[in-house]
Amino acid sequence: MKDFSKTKYSKTNNGVYKKSSKQQNKNSKSNTKREFNKEKNITYDENNLKRSRDLKNNATNYSNPKYNQKNNKQNKNLYKTKNNIVGHNLKRNNVFSNEKTLDDWIWGKHSVLAALKSERPINRIWCTSEISSSEKFFLLLNNIKSKGVLIEEVSWSRLSQLTFGAVHQGIALQLACSKTVSLPDLINLSKRKSTNPIIVALDGITDPHNLGAIIRSAEALGCNGVIIPQRRSAGLTGTVAKVAAGALEHIPLCRVVNLNRALDELKKNNYLAIGLSGEGQLSISKYTEKSPLVVIIGSEGKGISLLTQKKCDFLLKIPLKGKTSSLNASVAAGISLCYLTNI
C-alpha cells in the first residue's frame, strides 16, 4: 500500500487523499511553464523560418527585414556595401555605356587647367557655377566657348554622376578626336584649294554614327570642310572618329557657336546656301549652277530648322521612286554630295 505520508497529500473529511494546495500550485506553475516554453519554441521556430526567408530574399533584393533596430542598421550597412560592390563591378566590366568615353575625359582643376592652356582639341566641358565664375577659369572658358566648344554648368552631384564618383573638384572635360579651325580660316582654306569649293554644314545631327558617316562621305567626295554647330550636334568623340575611318585627319572641321550667323558669313563670301529637304521644289539632279556652295544637312526627324531654311538660296530634294518616304541623314548626304561635286 502506498504511503501517502511521504508525499505532499492531505486527507479530506471523506477519507480521500488529495494533493495539497501548495503542491497543486507548484504543479500548475510547472505545467504553465512547459506550455509557455512549448509556445515560445514554436514562436522561435517561426521567427527563425521568417528570418531565413528574409535573408534569402536579401541575397538578391537587399530589402530591409523586419528585425529589431540593431539588425536594421546592420542590414542597411550591408545594403550600401553590396550596392557599392555591384556598382564597382559594373564599372570594371564596362556595363555603363558612358564608361567607354572616360578614356578621353580629364577632370580636376590642375589637369583641366593644363589641358586648356595647352590648346588641346576639346569637345565639351562640364563645370559648376563656382568654377565658371572663378578668377582662374573665367577668361579661359569664355575664350574656348567662342571657338565653338560647348560649356555646360551642372551641379556638383551631376558632375559626380558623369565621372562615376571621381574627385573632379568641380570641373571635367572631354577631349575631341580632331582639331578644329575657325570659320574665317575654313573659308580661306577652301578658296585656296578650289574655285568652286563645297562646304558641308550640319543642323541637328546628334547621332555620332551619322556624323562620322557624313564626314567620311564629305572627305571621300572632295568637299573642303564640315561645319558643326555648338548645340544640337554630336561631338567629335571616339565613335565619330571610328565611323569616319580616318577622314577626320584629312578634312578641315569647324565648330561654330551659331549656325545661322555662320551661314551669313559664308554668303558674304559668295557662297550659295543649299538645303536638303524632302519638301524641296527642285530635284537635286536638275541643279546645275556652279558656285561656291555650303550644303546644309538636317536631322532625319525634324530636318533643317525653319530659321535655317530661310537662309537657304535653294531647297533641293532627292527624287525617290519607292514607297519609302525618307532616307537616313548620312545616306542622303552621300547621294547629294555625289551629285553636287560632279556639276
C-alpha positions as CSV (number, residue, x, y, z in Angstrom):
1,M,0.0,0.0,0.0
2,K,1.2,3.4,-1.0
3,D,2.4,5.6,1.9
4,F,0.7,8.9,1.4
5,S,2.5,10.4,4.4
6,K,5.8,10.8,2.4
7,T,4.1,12.8,-0.3
8,K,2.5,16.1,0.0
9,Y,-1.1,14.9,0.1
10,S,-3.7,15.7,2.7
11,K,-6.7,13.6,3.9
12,T,-10.1,15.1,3.4
13,N,-13.2,14.5,5.7
14,N,-14.4,11.8,3.4
15,G,-11.2,9.9,3.8
16,V,-9.8,10.6,0.4
17,Y,-6.3,11.8,-0.1
18,K,-5.9,14.9,-2.1
19,K,-2.8,17.0,-3.2
20,S,-2.2,19.9,-1.0
21,S,-2.9,23.4,-2.4
22,K,0.8,24.2,-2.3
23,Q,1.6,21.2,-4.4
24,Q,-1.2,21.9,-6.8
25,N,0.1,25.5,-7.3
26,K,3.6,24.2,-7.9
27,N,2.3,21.7,-10.5
28,S,0.2,24.2,-12.2
29,K,3.1,26.6,-12.5
30,S,5.3,23.9,-14.0
31,N,2.6,23.0,-16.5
32,T,2.2,26.6,-17.4
33,K,5.9,27.0,-17.8
34,R,6.1,23.9,-20.0
35,E,3.2,25.2,-22.2
36,F,4.9,28.6,-22.3
37,N,8.2,27.1,-23.3
38,K,6.5,25.0,-25.9
39,E,4.7,28.1,-27.3
40,K,8.0,30.0,-27.2
41,N,9.8,27.3,-29.1
42,I,7.1,27.3,-31.8
43,T,7.3,31.1,-32.0
44,Y,11.1,31.0,-32.1
45,D,11.0,28.4,-34.9
46,E,8.5,30.6,-36.8
47,N,10.8,33.6,-36.3
48,N,13.8,31.6,-37.5
49,L,11.9,30.5,-40.6
50,K,10.8,34.0,-41.3
51,R,14.3,35.3,-40.7
52,S,15.8,32.7,-43.1
53,R,13.2,33.6,-45.7
54,D,14.1,37.3,-45.3
55,L,17.8,36.5,-45.6
56,K,17.2,34.5,-48.7
57,N,15.3,37.4,-50.3
58,N,18.0,39.8,-49.2
59,A,20.6,37.8,-51.1
60,T,19.1,39.3,-54.3
61,N,16.9,42.2,-53.3
62,Y,18.7,43.7,-50.3
63,S,15.3,44.6,-48.8
64,N,15.3,45.6,-45.1
65,P,13.9,42.7,-43.0
66,K,11.6,43.5,-40.1
67,Y,14.1,42.8,-37.3
68,N,15.0,44.8,-34.3
69,Q,16.7,48.2,-34.7
70,K,20.2,46.8,-34.4
71,N,19.6,44.3,-37.2
72,N,18.1,47.1,-39.3
73,K,21.2,49.2,-39.0
74,Q,23.5,46.2,-39.9
75,N,21.3,45.4,-42.9
76,K,21.3,49.0,-44.1
77,N,25.1,49.0,-44.0
78,L,25.1,45.6,-45.8
79,Y,22.8,47.2,-48.5
80,K,25.1,50.1,-49.0
81,T,28.2,47.9,-49.2
82,K,26.5,45.5,-51.6
83,N,25.5,48.4,-53.9
84,N,29.0,49.8,-53.8
85,I,30.5,46.5,-54.8
86,V,27.9,45.9,-57.5
87,G,28.5,49.4,-58.9
88,H,32.2,48.9,-58.8
89,N,32.0,45.6,-60.6
90,L,29.7,47.1,-63.3
91,K,32.2,49.9,-63.9
92,R,35.0,47.4,-64.2
93,N,33.1,45.4,-66.7
94,N,32.1,48.5,-68.7
95,V,28.4,47.8,-68.3
96,F,27.7,51.6,-68.2
97,S,27.5,52.9,-71.7
98,N,29.3,56.2,-70.7
99,E,32.2,54.2,-69.2
100,K,33.7,53.9,-72.7
101,T,34.0,57.7,-73.0
102,L,36.0,58.1,-69.8
103,D,39.2,57.3,-71.6
104,D,39.2,60.7,-73.3
105,W,38.0,62.6,-70.2
106,I,40.1,64.9,-67.9
107,W,38.9,66.1,-64.5
108,G,40.3,68.1,-61.6
109,K,41.3,71.8,-61.5
110,H,45.0,71.4,-62.3
111,S,44.6,68.7,-65.0
112,V,41.8,70.7,-66.8
113,L,43.8,74.0,-66.5
114,A,46.8,72.4,-68.1
115,A,44.7,71.0,-70.9
116,L,43.1,74.4,-71.6
117,K,46.4,76.2,-71.7
118,S,48.0,73.6,-74.0
119,E,45.2,74.2,-76.5
120,R,44.4,70.5,-76.9
121,P,41.2,69.8,-79.0
122,I,38.2,69.8,-76.7
123,N,34.8,68.5,-77.4
124,R,32.8,69.6,-74.3
125,I,33.3,71.0,-70.8
126,W,31.2,70.4,-67.7
127,C,31.7,72.7,-64.6
128,T,29.9,74.1,-61.6
129,S,28.9,77.7,-61.4
130,E,31.6,78.4,-58.8
131,I,34.3,77.3,-61.2
132,S,32.9,79.1,-64.3
133,S,32.9,82.4,-62.4
134,S,36.3,81.9,-60.7
135,E,39.2,84.1,-61.5
136,K,41.4,81.2,-62.7
137,F,38.9,79.8,-65.2
138,F,36.6,82.6,-66.3
139,L,38.7,84.1,-69.1
140,L,39.9,80.7,-70.4
141,L,36.3,79.3,-70.5
142,N,35.0,82.3,-72.3
143,N,37.8,82.1,-74.9
144,I,37.2,78.5,-75.6
145,K,33.5,78.9,-75.8
146,S,33.9,81.5,-78.6
147,K,35.6,78.7,-80.6
148,G,32.5,76.6,-80.6
149,V,33.2,74.3,-77.6
150,L,30.1,73.6,-75.6
151,I,30.4,74.6,-71.9
152,E,27.6,73.3,-69.6
153,E,27.1,74.4,-66.0
154,V,26.0,71.5,-63.8
155,S,25.6,70.7,-60.1
156,W,28.3,69.0,-58.1
157,S,26.2,65.8,-57.8
158,R,25.6,65.7,-61.6
159,L,29.3,66.0,-62.3
160,S,30.0,63.2,-59.8
161,Q,27.5,61.1,-61.7
162,L,29.1,61.9,-65.0
163,T,32.5,60.9,-63.8
164,F,31.3,57.9,-61.7
165,G,32.3,59.5,-58.4
166,A,35.8,60.7,-59.4
167,V,37.5,63.6,-57.5
168,H,36.6,66.2,-60.1
169,Q,36.9,69.3,-58.0
170,G,34.0,70.9,-59.9
171,I,35.2,70.6,-63.5
172,A,35.7,68.0,-66.2
173,L,36.2,68.0,-69.9
174,Q,36.0,65.6,-72.9
175,L,38.8,65.7,-75.4
176,A,38.0,65.9,-79.1
177,C,39.4,63.4,-81.6
178,S,40.4,66.1,-84.0
179,K,41.5,69.8,-84.0
180,T,39.1,72.4,-85.4
181,V,39.7,75.6,-87.4
182,S,37.9,78.9,-87.2
183,L,35.3,79.8,-89.8
184,P,37.5,82.6,-91.5
185,D,40.3,80.1,-91.7
186,L,38.0,77.5,-93.3
187,I,36.8,80.0,-95.9
188,N,40.3,80.9,-96.8
189,L,41.5,77.3,-97.0
190,S,38.6,76.2,-99.2
191,K,39.0,79.0,-101.7
192,R,42.7,78.3,-101.9
193,K,42.1,74.7,-102.8
194,S,39.2,75.1,-105.3
195,T,37.5,77.7,-107.4
196,N,34.1,76.3,-106.5
197,P,34.5,74.8,-103.1
198,I,31.8,72.8,-101.3
199,I,31.4,73.0,-97.5
200,V,29.0,70.8,-95.6
201,A,27.0,72.3,-92.7
202,L,25.2,70.1,-90.2
203,D,21.9,71.1,-88.5
204,G,20.7,68.8,-85.7
205,I,22.9,65.7,-86.4
206,T,23.0,64.3,-82.9
207,D,23.9,60.7,-83.7
208,P,27.7,60.2,-83.7
209,H,27.4,57.4,-86.3
210,N,25.6,59.7,-88.7
211,L,28.1,62.4,-88.1
212,G,31.1,60.1,-88.7
213,A,29.5,58.7,-91.9
214,I,28.8,62.2,-93.2
215,I,32.4,63.4,-92.6
216,R,33.6,60.2,-94.3
217,S,31.5,60.8,-97.4
218,A,32.4,64.5,-97.5
219,E,36.1,63.8,-97.5
220,A,35.8,60.9,-100.0
221,L,33.8,63.1,-102.4
222,G,36.3,66.0,-102.3
223,C,34.4,68.5,-100.0
224,N,36.5,71.3,-98.5
225,G,35.2,71.3,-94.9
226,V,32.5,70.4,-92.4
227,I,30.8,72.9,-90.1
228,I,29.4,71.6,-86.8
229,P,27.3,73.8,-84.6
230,Q,27.9,74.1,-80.9
231,R,24.5,72.9,-79.8
232,R,22.1,70.2,-81.1
233,S,25.0,68.2,-82.6
234,A,27.1,65.2,-81.7
235,G,30.7,66.0,-80.7
236,L,33.9,64.8,-82.1
237,T,34.1,61.7,-80.0
238,G,35.9,58.4,-80.4
239,T,32.7,56.9,-82.0
240,V,32.8,59.6,-84.7
241,A,36.5,59.0,-85.4
242,K,35.9,55.3,-85.7
243,V,33.0,55.6,-88.1
244,A,34.8,58.3,-90.1
245,A,37.6,55.8,-90.7
246,G,40.5,58.3,-90.8
247,A,38.6,61.1,-92.6
248,L,39.0,63.4,-89.6
249,E,42.7,63.7,-90.4
250,H,42.1,64.9,-94.0
251,I,39.3,67.4,-93.9
252,P,39.0,70.7,-92.0
253,L,36.4,70.7,-89.3
254,C,34.9,73.9,-87.9
255,R,32.9,74.3,-84.7
256,V,30.6,77.4,-84.6
257,V,28.5,78.9,-81.8
258,N,25.6,79.8,-84.1
259,L,25.0,78.1,-87.5
260,N,22.8,80.9,-88.9
261,R,25.4,83.5,-88.2
262,A,28.0,81.2,-89.9
263,L,25.7,81.0,-93.0
264,D,25.5,84.8,-93.1
265,E,29.3,85.0,-93.1
266,L,29.6,82.4,-95.9
267,K,27.1,84.2,-98.0
268,K,29.1,87.4,-97.6
269,N,31.9,85.4,-99.2
270,N,29.8,84.5,-102.3
271,Y,28.7,81.0,-101.1
272,L,25.3,79.8,-102.1
273,A,23.3,78.0,-99.3
274,I,21.8,74.7,-100.5
275,G,19.4,73.0,-98.1
276,L,18.4,69.3,-98.4
277,S,14.7,68.9,-97.8
278,G,12.1,66.3,-98.7
279,E,9.7,69.2,-99.3
280,G,12.1,71.0,-101.7
281,Q,10.6,72.0,-105.0
282,L,13.7,71.4,-107.1
283,S,15.2,68.0,-107.7
284,I,18.9,67.8,-106.9
285,S,19.5,66.1,-110.3
286,K,18.3,69.2,-112.1
287,Y,20.5,71.7,-110.2
288,T,23.3,72.9,-112.5
289,E,24.5,76.2,-111.1
290,K,28.3,76.4,-110.5
291,S,29.3,78.4,-107.5
292,P,30.9,78.0,-104.0
293,L,28.4,76.0,-102.1
294,V,27.5,75.3,-98.5
295,V,25.3,72.2,-98.3
296,I,23.1,72.1,-95.2
297,I,22.0,68.6,-94.0
298,G,19.3,68.4,-91.3
299,S,18.3,65.6,-88.9
300,E,16.2,62.6,-90.0
301,G,13.3,63.5,-87.9
302,K,12.9,67.3,-88.0
303,G,15.1,68.1,-91.0
304,I,16.5,71.6,-91.3
305,S,15.1,74.1,-88.8
306,L,12.7,76.8,-90.2
307,L,15.1,79.6,-89.4
308,T,17.9,77.9,-91.3
309,Q,15.6,77.2,-94.2
310,K,15.0,80.9,-94.6
311,K,18.8,81.3,-95.0
312,C,18.9,78.9,-97.9
313,D,19.1,80.1,-101.5
314,F,17.8,76.7,-102.8
315,L,15.9,73.8,-101.2
316,L,16.7,70.6,-103.1
317,K,15.1,67.2,-102.8
318,I,16.3,63.7,-103.7
319,P,13.8,62.0,-106.0
320,L,12.6,58.8,-104.5
321,K,10.8,56.1,-106.6
322,G,10.0,53.5,-103.9
323,K,7.4,53.5,-101.1
324,T,10.0,54.6,-98.5
325,S,9.4,58.3,-98.0
326,S,12.8,59.3,-96.4
327,L,16.5,58.4,-96.2
328,N,19.0,58.2,-93.5
329,A,20.8,61.5,-93.0
330,S,24.2,60.2,-93.9
331,V,22.8,58.3,-96.9
332,A,21.1,61.5,-98.1
333,A,24.3,63.4,-97.6
334,G,26.3,60.9,-99.7
335,I,23.8,60.9,-102.6
336,S,23.6,64.7,-102.6
337,L,27.3,65.4,-102.4
338,C,27.8,62.9,-105.3
339,Y,25.6,65.0,-107.5
340,L,26.9,68.4,-106.4
341,T,30.6,67.5,-106.7
342,N,30.1,66.4,-110.3
343,I,28.4,69.5,-111.6
